[in-house]
């Protein structure tokens, strides 16, 4: 029996030696995540992305990148990218990151230090 619907999967990425987010970093991470999704779920052939509307995510440069990626990497097509308001707590993305923030805070309270990417 074939089942259709939405599935949520979170891939948290920590980038070493990079202090700010820009669309180049975001697209490189996205590329790696899509490849990982293909490895984890080879039956998936289309993705709908969801994110907040941070400038690194809504850059117009992302459109041409995704268009060309869809042309040259045939195994997963990115069909939609839905933007929501940042930090509203209304969606699964904000809930996920709130949970991750709680975990990091508990580590700081227990061990008193998170200084590097490796600590995270």
C-alpha positions in Angstrom: 0.0 0.0 0.0 1.4 3.4 -1.0 1.2 6.2 1.5 1.4 9.9 0.5 1.8 12.9 2.8 4.2 15.1 4.6 7.1 13.9 6.6 9.3 16.0 8.8 13.0 15.2 9.2 15.5 17.6 10.9 19.1 17.7 10.0 21.0 20.0 12.4 24.3 21.3 11.1 27.2 22.9 13.0 29.7 24.7 10.7 33.3 24.9 12.0 35.2 28.2 11.6 32.3 30.2 10.1 31.0 33.1 12.1 28.0 34.3 10.1 25.4 33.0 7.8 25.1 34.0 4.1 23.4 32.4 1.2 26.6 30.7 0.0 26.9 28.9 3.3 23.2 28.1 3.4 23.2 26.7 -0.1 26.3 24.5 0.5 24.7 23.1 3.6 21.4 22.6 1.7 23.3 20.7 -1.0 24.9 18.4 1.6 21.5 17.9 3.4 19.7 17.0 0.1 22.5 14.4 -0.6 22.1 13.0 2.9 18.3 12.8 2.4 18.8 10.9 -0.8 21.1 8.5 1.1 18.6 8.1 4.0 15.5 8.0 1.9 16.3 6.8 -1.6 12.6 6.6 -2.5 12.1 10.4 -2.1 12.3 12.3 -5.4 10.8 15.7 -4.5 11.3 18.1 -1.5 9.5 21.0 -0.2 11.7 23.2 2.0 10.6 25.2 4.9 12.5 28.0 6.7 12.1 31.4 8.2 12.7 34.5 6.2 16.2 35.3 7.2 18.1 37.2 4.4 20.5 34.3 3.8 17.5 32.1 3.1 15.5 34.4 0.9 18.3 35.6 -1.3 17.4 35.8 -5.0 20.7 34.0 -5.7 19.1 30.9 -4.2 16.6 30.6 -7.1 19.1 30.2 -9.8 21.2 27.8 -7.6 18.2 25.5 -7.0 17.1 25.7 -10.7 20.6 24.5 -11.8 20.8 21.9 -9.1 17.5 20.5 -10.2 18.8 20.3 -13.8 22.1 18.5 -12.9 21.2 16.4 -9.9 18.3 14.4 -11.1 17.6 12.2 -8.0 15.8 14.8 -5.9 14.0 17.9 -7.2 13.4 20.8 -4.9 9.9 22.0 -5.8 8.9 24.6 -3.2 10.5 26.7 -0.5 8.1 28.1 2.0 9.1 31.0 4.2 7.6 31.8 7.6 8.1 34.6 10.0 11.2 34.0 12.2 10.8 32.9 15.9 7.1 32.9 16.0 6.8 29.5 17.6 4.0 28.6 15.2 5.7 25.8 13.3 7.6 22.6 13.7 10.8 24.3 12.8 10.6 26.8 15.6 9.5 24.1 18.0 12.5 22.0 17.0 15.0 24.8 17.5 13.4 25.7 20.8 14.0 22.1 21.9 17.7 22.2 20.7 18.2 25.5 22.6 16.9 23.8 25.8 19.4 21.0 25.3 22.3 23.4 24.8 21.3 25.4 27.8 21.2 22.2 29.9 24.7 21.3 28.8 25.9 24.8 29.8 24.3 24.5 33.2 25.8 21.0 33.7 29.3 21.6 32.3 29.4 25.4 32.2 30.9 25.9 28.8 30.2 25.7 25.1 33.1 27.5 23.3 33.7 25.6 20.1 31.8 23.8 17.4 33.0 20.5 18.8 31.4 21.4 22.2 28.1 21.7 20.5 
